[in-house]
Amino acid sequence: PCRPTGAVYDGDTSAYRRKRIREAPPNVVITNPEMLHLSLLAHHRKWAPFLSRLHMVVVDEVHTYRGLLGSHMAQIFRRFHRICHRYGVSPTFIFSSATVANPAQLAHQLTALRVKTIDESGAPRGRRLLVFLNPMLGPARAAILLLKTALQNELRTIVYTQSRKLTELIAIWAGSESGAFADRISAYRAGLLPQERREIEARLSCGDLLAVITTSALELGIDIGDLDLCLLVGYPGSVISTWQRGGRVGRSGQDSALVLIAREDALDQYFMRNPRDFIDRAPEAAVVNPFNKQILARHLVCAAAELTLSAGESILDQENAPEVLTKLETEGQLLKSADGGEIYARRKAPHRDVDLRAGGKRFQIVETQTGEAIGEIDDYRAFRETHPGAVYLHKGESFVVDRLDIHRQTIFATRARVDYYTRVRGYKLTEILDIIDSIYVSGTNVYNGIIKVTHQVTEFEMWRSQAHTLLDRIPLDLPPQIFETQGMWFQLPESIRRECESGPFDLMGALHAIEHAAISIFPLLVMADHNDVGGLSTNYHPQVGSAVIFIYDGVPGGAGLTQQAFANTPQLLRYTLKAIEDCPCKDGCPSCIQSPQCGSGNRPLDKSAAIFILNRLAAEGKRRHKEGIDAHSPGEEDDLPQIVQEPHEIRSSALAGFRAEAAPCLEFGVFDLETRRSAAQVGGWHRADRMGVSCAVLYDSEEDRFIEYFEAHYTLKSEVLLNCFSPCKAS
């Protein structure tokens, strides 16, 4: 009934909204998450007159606060509540969102407040044409041809891609083929400098730009004017994101079009074969992990810097807070008073060290010769995209990375025109730290818990841009990236493993194929992108004692993705089988079991074996259902996996209950061969005889020694190689 005397608009500060700030009445503040964190909270005493009269807070685009950003925002809102309480106010919150399955739950996870949902939409919209396009020329080429036609007809167009690299590549290719329109096309993505983004937004809003190629950075929150055509180069990963991006066109009531251009991806091809499934599909649920330990630690330090923490505060009663608090005190980041009643921050202003868009550190990318800032990248992607020798694209220009300075968090790159692109290879290891929950589904044990992931990038490949042929492989010497996260894992029953190995199947190829397909189909169940989750499959995991498939949140501390998918395990297995079976290929392809992110080069993979295992699991599930056996708990005849204790302590009490069994002592040999020339240099693998031998090394476990062989001393023919293994008694 009374006019509010203050409001915080948590939207975006584009040029358009900066204009609105100037025109807004003095009792309204429009800000974004970073400013809320860096300005209002860090300097709340300067905002005291405003905060003491605060009645209402409007949180716009709340569905975007998921994953890492959502975890950060959950802590920022808790800190904001704390500051509001300090000034004696309890404002009303209004959350606005695109259609999402769980708006009330999401808002509660973010703020710990009870909310009421209003789900009637009054947004105006003209007629929209929805097109599913499965191109013969490839998705990027199809997008360029459609974009050229749109430009010739002066249709204002936005093109969404799934990666920074593809955004830059399409912008380069389209610009070189668009003639007079070349200056009216631009790329837009995260990693651009703020002034570059603002310039592109202004040109697009006023109509100077006819087309923009972008990642999700332009999905929402920024007014870019009235558009006619939206091209999606690949399924965005969720129904919500698809309609959100499509909502950029036809805002004035004119006819518009949304074109979904499929990639050779399992989920894209699933919707090409089942378009009605997409149209009828309900929106996904957005998930947040409010208590990510790494993120919680950073915000507890900020909270202590804002106001001294006192024992008994609600912010210290959160899940994981006592453990994190102890760690921060041990590290000296937080200091406790002599009587233990108050906790102080060691630093006065720690806020700028917290990046709300990432869980780790940020690396600056600079031009080697001039020192000019090019952009920035988070530490996880830095090892994958800006390693020494990597080709980095920025605003249509290509750079070759000269050096990655880990200690200074700086990447040095030089402008260069190259006709190749790069991608990394490596390996992963997992360790189970804690089992939170378990179910028995379709004949297999499925677990949800905390795991430790070790990811090691070992080399990168150089691929010809146009022909997509492998040029060379270059080894890399980078430190491993180790983090704890949330995950789920499937144990393969011993009976099915024996059946698979006794048939014409490759067990490891089957597990690897199921892992890829499950990750690709994952966004059908959870509001996530393929890059938000990772996976690992092994035919023997020492802690479980059997074959296992892991799927985990790809961010330190976890984002709640696998935790939500765990509750929908039957659907995940069913969709995975359907995606593989329905694909018309014979041996597997990018539309079903191959993954462009695979660190082992998509080897090994066995499509028929994957179908065999998934069908056997489904048949077992039907048998148990028919016999009335509970599908959500292990039957009496089913044994839980025996977790083998690692040499170091495993923290989980759940794991401690399992009986530890020592692994059998094995004798083995490891053989490694380094060639003088790569396959690309001699014309292909069919000319391996021309590659030459640099060095061959055999490790004999029984004698615990290395045996070296050189081409100058030996002719490494097949019979000699066999003799190399003669000291080993085990094959």
N, C-alpha and C positions, 0 to 999 in steps of 0.2 A: 504493500500500500504506500510506502514512502519511497521517494526517489533515492537510489543508491548514491553514496558520496564517493565511491572509489571503485575501480575495476581494473583488473589485470587481464589483458588479452594475450594469451600465450600462443600467438600465431607466428607469422614470419615477417621479417623487416625488409621486404623488398622496396624498390623505389616507390611503388604505388602505395605501400602501406606507410612508408615514411611520410608521404604526403598526407595521409590520413592522420598520422600522429600530430602534424603541425595544425591540422584543422580540428583535432579533438579538443573537447573541453578540458580544463586543467585537472579535473578530478578523475580522468581516465588515463591509464598508462597501457600502451600496446608494446608488448615485448615478446621475445622468443625464449626458448629454454636456456640458451647460453647467457642471455642478459639477466634472466631470473636468477641464475646461478652466480654470475660474476658481479652483478650490480645490486639487485634488490637484497639478496641474502648476504653477500660479502660486505656490503656497506649499508646495512639496514638502519643504522643510527641516523644516517643522512635522510632516510626515507621515513623517519618516525612520524611526521605529521600526516603523511599519506597513509601509512599502515595503521595508525590508530583510528582512522575513519573508514577503514576498508569494510565494505558490506558484501561485495560480490566478486567472484573470480570466474571468468569464462575461459575454459580450456578447449581450444579449437583443434580439430583433426586428431581426436584422442586415440583413434585406432592406429595411428602411426607410432604411438609410444609403446612399442613392443620390442622384443629382442634386447640388444644392448642398450639402446636409447631408453626403452621402457624401464629397464632395471635402474638406470641413472635417474629417470624422472620419478620413479617410486620413492627414491631417497630424497630427491629435491623437494617433492611435495611434503614429505614428513618433516624435513627441515623447515619448510615454509610454515607448516602448522605450528611448529615450535616457536618461530619468530612471531607469528600472529598472536599466540598465547602470551608472549612476552609483552605485547602492546595491548592486551586485554580485548581482543576481537576474535570472533569466530565466524568468518565470512561464509556465505552460501556459494557453492560451486555449481556451475552449469557446464556440462560436457557436450560438445557437438562432435558428430562422427558420421562417416560414411556407413552404409549398412554393414553390420558386423553381427555375428551370431551371439556374442556375449557382452553387450555394452555395459551392463550393470556390473558383471563380474570383473571386467577389465578396469572400470573406474574404481571399483573397490580395491583391487590389487594395487592400483597406482597410488591411492590416497588413504586407504583404510577407512573410508567413509561409506555409509549406506546411501544408495542412490535410487531414484525412481526413473524408470525408462519411459520415454515418449517416442513412439516409433512411427508417427504419421509424417509422410514427406509431402511438401508442397512445392518442390523445386520445379520450375518450368523447363520443358524440353520439347524440341521439335521431333520430327520423325527421324529415326536413326536406322541405318542399314548395317547389319552385322554380317561380315563376310569371313568364312573360314577358307584359307588359301593354303594348299599343300604344294609348294612350288617345285617344278622340275629343275630350275636353275640354281637352287639354293636360296635360303631366306634373305641373305644380304643383297644378292643380285636382284631378286624380286622386289625388295624394298626400294632399291635405286631406280628401277624402271617405273615403278608406281609413283615415286617421288618426282621423277622427271615429267611424267604426264600431268601430275597435280600442279607443278610449277607452270607448265605451259598453259594451263587453264586457270592460273592465278588462284588456286585453292590454298588457303593458309593451312599448313600441314605441320603436325608434330609426329616425329618418329621415335618410338621407344625401343631401346635395345637392352640386353641383359648384362652388358659389361662395358667398362670404360674403353677397353681396346676396340671393341666392335663399334662403339659410338664414333671414335676417331676414324676408324677405317672407312665406315660408310660416309662420313663427312668428307674425307679425302676423295673417295671414288666418285661420290655424287658431285662434288665441286668441280672435278676435272671433266665431267661429262655434261654439265648443265649450262655451258656457254654463258649467255648474258646474265643468267641467274646465279652465277657462282658466288657473287658478293652478298647474295641474299639468303645464304645457307650458313648455319653455324652449328658447331657441337656445343653441348652443355652437359657438364657432369660434375660430380664431386671431385675435389682435388684441384679445380681451377681456383685461382686467387679471388678473393671477394670482389675486388673492383672489376675483374673480368666477368664474373657472374652478373653483377648489377648492370653492366653495359649491355650484355646479351638480353636480359630481361626487359630493359627499357626499349631496345630496338624491336623486340618481338611485340611488346605491348602497343607501340605506336604504329606498327605495320611496316617498318623499314625492313624487317626480316620476314620472308615468306615461309621459311621452313627452319625447324630446329631439330637436330638429332640429339637425343638425350637418354640418360639413364633414369632411374626413379627419382633423381634430384628435382625434376620438374613435375612430379606426379601431383603435387598439391601445395597449398599454402601460398602460392605466388600468383598474382594476377598477371596473365600474359595476353589478355585480350581475347578476341573472339576467333575461334578456329573452325575449320570445316572438315578436316580429315585427320584421323588418327591411325597410324600404322604401328602395329605391335610386332617387332621382329622377335618372335618367340613368345610363348605363354608367360605372363609375368610371374606366375607362381601361385596366384590365388585368384579366386573369383572377385574378391573385393578390389584388388589392385587392377584387374582387367576393367571393371566398370568404373573405377576411380579415374583411370587414365582415359577411358572413353568419354568420361564426363567433361573432358577438356574441350570437346567439340559440340557445336549446336546450342550454345548457351543463349543465343538470341532468338531461339525458336526456329531457325532455319533447318532444312534437311542436312544431315551429316552422315558420315560413314565411319565405322570402326572395322579395321581389317586385321585379323589375327593371322600372321604369316608363320607357319609352323617350321620349327627346326627339326633336325634329325635327333629328336629327344623323345624319351619314352612318354613323358607326360604330354608334350605337344601332339605326338602321334596318337595318343589315347583319345584326345578330344577331336582330332581329325576323323577318327573312326567312330566316335560317339559324340557328335555335336549336340544332340539333344540332352545328353548328360550334363554338358556345361550350362545350357540354357536353363535347365530345371534345377540345377544344383544350388542348394542354400549357401549363403555366405559362411566362410570359415570363422572359427573362434580365434581371437587374438590372445596370445599368451605372454605373460611377463613372469620373470623370476625376480621378485622384489628383494630377495635376500642373497643375491650373488655375493660371495665373500670378498672377491677382489674389489668390486664396486662399493660394497658396504664399507670397506676399510677406508676408501678415499673420502667418502661422505661423512663418516664419523669424525675424521680429522677436520673437515670443513666445518661441521657442526660445532666442534669444540672451539674452533677459532672464532666463530660467530658469537657464541655464548658458552660460558663454562658449563661443562656437563656435570650433572649431579646424579648421585646414585638414586635409582628408582624412577628416572625419567622413562617415558614410553619408548623413546628412540633407542634406549639401551636394553629394552625388553624384547626387541625383535629376535626372530629366529637367526641364529649364527652370531648375534651381536656379542655375547660373552666371550666366545672363542676368538673373534676378530679383535675385540678390545684387549684381550690378554696379549695377543700377538703385537698389536700396535704399541703397547706399553713396553714389551720386551725390546722392540726395535728402537724405542726412544721417540717415536712420533707423537705419542700422547704421554703426558706426565701426570701422575696422581699426587694429590696433596698428602701431607704427613698423616692426617687422620683418615685418609682414604675416602673422604666424602665428596671430593671434587676432582674433576679431570680436566687438564689444560692441554691445549695444542702447543707443540714446540715452536711451530712457525706462526707468524702473524697472518699471512695471506697465502694459504696453500691452494686457493681455488683455481688458479690458472694452470695448475699441473693436472687438472682433471678434464679429460676430453670426453664430452658427453656422447660423442658419436662412435667411440671405440673403447675397447676394454684394456688396451695396452698403450704403448708409447706411440708418438707420431714422429715420422722421419720427414725432414725437409729435403726437397729435390732442388738442386741448384745447377746452373750451367757451369761447367768446369772452368772455362776460360774467363768468363766475366763475373762469376759469382752471383748472377741474376737468379732470383727465386723462380722456379718453374711451377711447383706445386708441392703437395704433401701426400703422405701415404701412411697407413698404420703399420706397426711392426710385423704383424703376421703376413700381410700382403707384400711387404717390402722384400721378404726373402723369396717370394714367388714371382714378383713382377719387376723388381728393380735390383736384382742380383747383378754382380759384375758380368758384362756381356749382354745383358737383356736389352731388348728394343722397347723403349718407352715412348708412347705417343702422347702428344700434347698440342691441342688446338690445330690439328692437321699437320704438325711437324713431327718428325721422328728423331729420337735421341738414342744413342747407345750409352749404356751405363758404364762408366770408367771404374768407379770405386764405390763400395758400400762401407761407410764408416759407422760401425755399430756403436762405438763409444760416444761419438759426437752426434749420433742420430741424424746423419747427413748423407745424402746420395749425390754423387757427382756424375753428371752426364754431359755428352757432347752431341751437338746437332750433326746428323749424318743422314744421307739418303741411302737407304738399304732396300733390297728387294726380298727380304726374308723377315720372318717373325720368330719369336722364341717362346718355348714353354718348358717348365721344369719337370724333373722326375725325382723320385725319392722313395722313402719307405716310412712305415708307421709301426709303432708298438703300443700296446695297451696294457694297463694293469688295473685290475678291479680293486677299488679301495673300500667300497661300501655297497651293500645290497639293501635297498629301501623297500622293494616289493617284488613279488614274483607271482606268476600265473602259469597255468598249464593249458595251452591252447593248441588244438589241431595236432596232438601227438608230440608236442615239444615244450620244454620249459623256456619261459621268457622272463627276463629279469629287468628291473629298473634300478639304477643306482648311480654311484659316483665312480668315475674311472679317471686314470691318469693317462694322457696321450703324449707320446713322444713322436714328433714329426721331424724327419731329417731330409732336407733337400740335398741331393747328391750330385746332380748334373742337370744341364739344360740342353734342349734340342733346338737346332736351327732348321726352320722349314721355309721352303720357297713359297712366297706369297701367292703367286698366281697358280702354279702347278700343284701346290700342297705336297711337295716331295721333301723327304728328309735330306738335309745337307750334311749335318754333322752332329755329334754329341760331345759336349765339353764338360769335364768334371768340375765340380764346385767344392770349395772347402768352407762351409758355413756351419755355425754351431747349431745343435738341435734345438727345436722349440718344444718346451715341455709345459703342459698345463693340465689342471684338473677341470673336469666338466661333468655334466649330466649325460647319461647314456642308457641305452637299452640293448640287450643282447639275446640272441636265440641260440639255444644249445641243440645241435643235431643229434637225434636219438641214435644210439649205437646200432640198432637193427637196420635203420635206413642207411647209415654209413656203410655197413657191410654189404647191403644190397647194391648200393651205388658202386662200390669198389669192385664187386664181383661181376658187374655188367660192363658194357662197352662205354663207360663214362669216366670223365676226369673229375674227381671229387673236388679238388681245389678250384677247377674251372667252374663247377656248379655253384660253389659257395660265393666265389667272386662275382658271378653273373647275378645271383640273387641279391647280393649287396648293392650292386649298381642299380638294378631295377627298383629295389625298395627305396633307395635314396631318390631316384628320379620320380617315383610316384608319391613320395612323402607329402608334397604340398596338397594332395587331395584330402588329407586328413588334418593338416596343421597349417596355419597361416605362416608360411616360410618359403624361402627361396632355396634352390638346390645348394647354393653356396653356404647356407646357414647350418648345414649338417655335414658331417663327415662319416666315414665308415671304414671298417677293417674286417677282413675275413681270414680265417686260418683253419687248417685241417686239424690242428692240435694246439689248444691253449693250455699252458702249464698249470694255471690256477683252477681251471674247470676240468681238465683231463679229457677233453673231447673237442670235436669241431665246433666252432662258434662263429657267428656273424654279429659284429658290433655296429650300431648306429649311434652317433653321439652329436650333441650340440657343438658347433664349430667355434665356440667362443669360450674363453676361460671362465669358469664358474657356472656355465650353463645359462640358457635362456628360457628353460621350461618347455622346449619343443618336444624332445623325446619323452618327457614326462607326460605330456598330453597324448602323444601318439601311443604310448604304452597302453592307455585305456582303450585304444581302438586297434589292438593287435590283430584280431580276426580280420577286420577290414583291410589292414595293411597287407596281410598275406594274400587275401583274395584279390586285391587290386594288382599286386605284384605278379601273381600267376596270370591274370587276364592280360596284363601289358605284354608279357613275354609270349603267351600262347597266340594272341591275336595278331602279332607282328608277322607279316608274310615272308620275312627273310628266312633263310635256311639255317645259317650257323650263328646268327647274332649280328646286330648292327647298332648304330647310334640311336635307333628308334626303340630299342628294347634293352640291351644289356651292355652296350659300350658307353663309356663316359669320357668326355674331353678332359676332365680333371684327374683322371686316373694316373697315379704316380708310377705305376708299373707298365704303362703303355698298353693297357687293356690285354694283358697276358697274365695267366691263362684265362680263357672263358669257354664255357661249354653250355650252350643253350639247351640242348636236349637233356642234359643231366640236371639242369636247373628245373626244367619242367617236370622231370621225373620226381625229384625230391619234393617240390611243392605239391604235386598231385598225391604223393604218398602221405604227406602231412595232412592234406585235406581229407583223404580217405580215412585216415586214422581219427580225425576229428569227427567225421560223420559216424564212424563205428561207435565211438564213445558216446555220442549224442543218442544214437539208437538204443544203446544199452543202458542209457540213463546215468552215465558217469558224469560227475560234475566237471564242467569244462574249465572252471576257474580255479581249481586247486588240484595238486597232484593226487592221483589215485593211490590206494594203498600199495598197489603193485609197482608203482613208479618210484624210483630212487632219485632223490635230489642230487645234483652234481657234487662231486667231492672236490672242494677247492683246495689246491695245493698251496701251502704257506710259502711266501717268498722269503728270502733271507732276511730282509728288513721287516719291521713290524707293520702289520696291516691294522689300520685303526678301527675297522668296523667290528662291532660285536657280533653282527650277523655272520661275517666271514669266520670269526673265531670259533663259531660253533661247529663248523665243518671239520671233518677228520682230515688231517694232513697226511699225504702219502708221498714218500720220496720217489722222485722220478728214477727209472732204471738207468744204470750206468751204461752208456753207449760208446762204442768206438766208431769214429767217423773220419772221413777225409773231406777237405774243402779244396777244390781246385779252381784257380782263377787264371784267366788268360788275357793278356793285354797285347793288342795288335799294333803294328807300326803305322798302319793307315786305316782309316775308317771305311765302312762299306760304301759311303757316298763318294769317297775319293777314288775308289777302284771301279765304280760303275754298278754297284749293287751287291747284295748278299750272295748272288749266284756266282760271283767271282771272288769268293772268300780266299781262294788259294793265292791271290795276289796281295792280300792284306799284310802278310808278313807277321812275324812274331817278335814282339819286343821282350816279353818275359812271361814265363808260365811258372806259377807257384802252387805247390801242394802243401797243405797243412795236415800232418799226421797226428791225430789226437792221442793215439796210444803212446807214441814216443814224444809227444808235445814238441815237435820241431817242424820247421819249414824247409822244403826242398825246392830249389830254384832250377829252372831250365831256360837256356837261352838259345836262340836260333843259330848263333855262331858255333855252338858246341853240339847241338842235337838237331836232327831232322824230325820234327814233331809229326810223324805219321800216326795213323790210328793205333798200330801195334805198340809204338813207343808210349802213347798216351795211356794205354792199358797197363803198361809196365809201371807207369808213374804211380798207379794205385795199388801195386802189389804189396807194399808194406802194410796196408790196411786190411784187417780181417773182416770188417763190416762194409757192405756196399753203401 
